[in-house]
Amino acid sequence: MTSETNWPFIKYGDNTEIVRTKGAYLETPKGSQILDAAGGAIVANIGHGRARVAKAVAKATLNCTFVVPPWITPQRQELVERLQSDWLPEELSRIHLTCGGSEAVETAMKIALQYQCAKGEEQRCNIIGRTLSYHGTTLATTAVGGHTLRKAGLAHALEVYPRVQTPYPLRCPLGPHHPDATQYYLDEFSECIDRLGANTVAAYLAEPIIGSSGGAIVPPDGYWQGIREICDNHGILLLLDEVMTGFGRTGKNFGYQHWPITPDILVSGKGLAGGYAPIAGVFSSDHIANAIGDANLNVMFHTYAAHPAACAAAVEVLDILKEENLVDRARDMGKLLNTRLNDAFSNHPHIAEVRGKGLLQAIEIVQNRDSLEPFPADRNIANRVVKEAMRRKVFFYGGGNGDVRDIVCMGPPFIITEKEIDTMVSVLLDSVDAVCGK
Ligand SMILES: Cc1ncc(COP(=O)(O)O)c(C=O)c1O
């Protein structure tokens, strides 16, 4: 392969070469088996290499190679039916499909703006984002997100979005896991709305549980109920980005279901087709879609959106998740992983916290566990830990946004076994010790 010069566009890391993927493993050209503790990019929820999905993709390609996205095909129809019957809450029955998460989040932002415009509220053009977040790689999703590293070379030209702090219990300004943390973050949200003027705000965009930018950060109790209430009081749409957390990753169909709320617009991607095809979805209500349609506005599609082969892959992946009870398994194996991580790291001098829900878990590495002071950025700790683990044949996902750093994320396929979880944890411990010392 010409990887040294031509791929990727900018050389990144060690140019690892993988020739085959199967179950929870990645195989190198020399036949080495690497345990995929990151599920690729926290995507491969059902595991790699299922023949049944490949067959469905081949059949769809043969029967319906390409049909413009708004038309109906059997694969699209089947996916829509499956989503409605098995996955989406009744309130979010309208479906828009895209090729990936960034497009889906950006479409959701557009839908929020178009909805407010359709209601005659064009002045509602603010979308509030958060300090620590990732929503994608388009200009708008980069701008609204809070991923400092991924804004490098762009920040000067990005539109400025209003922003509130991401609830981060460990590093709450009131103190770690402070009992008033929820109120603190809710007050800040209300103040932001007041400052902007409530009638200028179209939507609040957030991940219910932070993905790799912060490393599986779960907000404090009551946060989401409080946010829902504030949004409702001000006519602000709640737009939840579940590109990473959706379709079972956190042990429920969607991450927001850990709390008694429903978003106005839900976005999900990665796990929808589990890495077998590029597809993501934007899910919303009849009420929002009808308002946009009644105002003679439309939501434009991408050429490859709702591609028949991708829809066919998604149907099989969703069926496998149900037939094999994999969402419950993500919950149970996630608990086990969290317990084992805590057993290994709860007294470790360089681990500030083990956190997460279901099979989205992370550790935060610090120089000083008591003061939570991080290692200097140029020590490049998380990347070195990931590299050490790769030498030991386990692939973890480095996280952080540049300001928050030295996060190692875990998002293995839901088929992961107890023995593989033990391997993950012992390799992670050895790798942290090798880089940071004990
Ligand atoms: C929460 C979240 N939103 C959006 C995206 C962007 O999705 P994609 O890379 O499919 O464009 C990601 C990708 O990691 C993500 O984790």
The ligand as an ORCA input file, in Angstrom:
! r2SCAN-3c Opt
* xyz 0 1
  C     -21.338     13.292     19.680
  C     -20.886     13.331     18.253
  N     -21.508     14.135     17.386
  C     -21.149     14.202     16.088
  C     -20.115     13.446     15.596
  C     -19.737     13.524     14.150
  O     -20.104     12.366     13.488
  P     -19.384     11.897     12.148
  O     -17.939     11.690     12.478
  O     -20.108     10.648     11.755
  O     -19.589     12.990     11.146
  C     -19.436     12.580     16.470
  C     -18.309     11.769     15.992
  O     -17.505     11.287     16.734
  C     -19.833     12.519     17.826
  O     -19.216     11.710     18.700
*
